[in-house]
């Protein structure tokens, strides 16, 4: 395709066959504002061979761009696994709730209506068919939405091509040259890694950018007519309807368009006198009135959607403007020293957020300075487009302004208006940059609305570099431009492959596993539809089978507990969880957050207790290379079987209940301040979980001494059979929500948790040395106090010492196992215990490779306890 395009060079100021003036040609082709003499055309009754060749050269690039778009979007779709953005399903969730006549539950984001309205017909038809057939299947929705969004991406490319072509015609390029600038713009757009990343994800950004490109085209590069004004208003309105983030661009573009229409001639016919101010004003009023009506119609549609979805007319639109305008202005005020004004504006926005269902923001304006710095977008520009295109874009912008100022303008007033029009797309883009620079959350997709303008100016720059065929070095320059257009999409794909595309895949895998879980299938077959839920509802939405009823918790826990403000909200959430038959939860939710206050910590304990009392760990999914480390392994919890045969998330402190058939595995003690701290490891269990070969480990600790003084942590190491080096996990009891000093005499702590021997440490703070796949796994234990080095590395400072097995049953202060007296070849001490050579961790036992676990959810304990711990 690039070869065919380059065959049309020269690109700058060329004249197509049969066209007397490139400017006149641009007027007849795209309807832009130009000043050129009338053109006399001669029409034949039948197309000539040259006409057919011209037609072929026109449609072949379209097919080439379409094929390239589909190929790149298909590649992006294939490499994306799971739902990586909540936005991708929240628009669809609103559409589904709309057709079902349901209220939105825990709607933290007030979304624009465009994408939701787009999918309403298909979801309504599906709902009708589901009721007719008696089966409501929703798993088709995500692939369908991805296919629709690929088509939206194609419309984006088409809009970019038209914008590039209109810009080139506006500044005096001929038909053939303008067409090539359009093709070039499409190729440059497809070089954007961010566009490719979202090309098959049903989100609003690309659709908004396409609508905005058309709006800019008709607002600045077309004649001043009421019809074009309506088209511009419709484009701007659709952009806002698709994504609220385009509001600042639309505001700036609308103001510029009014100025341009007063400055520029309204007809652009050479040989006629320039229109008077009254004529320009009359044309501008007609243009502005029709555009305003079209824009207002789109805004009313959005406000009506807000009424239907949230119960208040325009609540989504108005709150977005307040929440995303006042904090940004406050941030600028704060930066330049107007602290009090910044606080006032910020607090106004905060009050609006508290009264609505939108996201929460920090109460303190000082937190603004902790956000991503304003230069973040420029630091990550390679994610938006290849960096070498920046000087090409700047050159194209300069060319557009100069040509608009000096080419084909009768009066200075016309020249100024045309220069503003030629510069308006990038000025509008600059408004988006300024509006997003102070936002705390920065994502490169926020810049997608400015991609068509960037591509159009870059394409004009490339066309100008190629130059005329008669110019010196034309072949070399043409070849360089052709190479650039080939390299750009390739570079975009290369950058795309570095993006995370499977960060939420484990949540999707958990839902798919639950779909095939036999006990739930049997429950559904008996006539009782299992009810399931998830801590990240949007990650499993549209992924569960029809025999499961997926519900959304009234108050989504998501990543933290801080937004559950009242005890009533927390109790409602816990009660809903108790009513589930299965719950998919990211394990990080069960760990204590270091920044939790006491109310949140108590809630975290209540959640752990609720899950322990009601659920069984049936499966776990996690991939260290691709998953979000902050989420931790994804646990699939189901209604537990008998209490004696289940894996528990956490059994809180309870009364010790020693088994009658054997002695404890090991007693550990430490003399401290004239008190012997004593803990017994009553039992240990290990199970390979279905899913991603993760190991579930449980320990029963009994506190048998007077009390525990030191703040101990549980240190677990997993290694291969012939090594004592491996992944180390350091954790406080109760999933970091308890301390051993809370254990009373005669109490028991049962701690269950996940390890990933074949992947390495689960926490980024832990050391990682994975076991070779397929090898048996050794399990080592230590109960230690720790301190942190200046580099943040934890190291033991004290420990509970294991007792020599020969002294079992003897009182405190007896002989300890000899950690430093073992055979150098075997690492076995003279009392039979095995310790690691570096820190002396005690070997508990060995776990054979996966393959012996119980796939139906039984305990499947496969831990082979070390002989010295449980002598026969």
TABEL-V181071 format. One line per field, one symbol per residue. phi: phi as a letter, one per 20 degrees, with the letter a starting at -180 (. if undefined). A space follows every 10 residues. Layout:
phi = ???
This chain:
phi = .ffffffeff eelecfgndf cfffffffed mefccbfgde dddeecfegf fffffffeef ffffffffff ffffffffee cneecfgfdf fffffffffe mdefdlefde efegffffeg gfffffffff ffencdedff ffffffffff ffffffffff gfffffffff eoffgfffff gffgffffff eegffffdfc dfceffffff ffffffgffc dcfecfffff ffffffffff febffegfff ffffffffff ffeefedmdf ndffffffff ffffffffff ffffffffff fffffgffed ncfmffffff fffddfffff fffffeoeff ffffffffff ffffeddffe cffdfffffe fgffegfffd fffeagffff ffffffffff fffffddlce cfffffffff ffeggfffff fffffdfeff eccfffegge fgfgffffff ffffffmefe ffmfffffff fffffffgff fffffgfeff ccfdffffff fffffdffgf ffffffodff dcbbfdgffd fmcefffdde ddfgcffleb dfeefdffff ffffffffee ebbecefffe efefdfefff ffffffffff fffdccfeab cacffcffff emgeeddcgf fggfcbedfa efgbffcgfe ebegfbdcbb fblmcefccd efabcbbfeg pdledecccd ddedegaddf eecedccdcf fdbddafddd befmlmdccf fefegnecdd dcbdccgedo ffefeefcbf ffgnefdedd cbdceccdff eneebfdabe efefffdfne ffnefefefd cbfgfdmdff enfdcffedm fefercdffg qdfefeoffl fdfefggfec ff
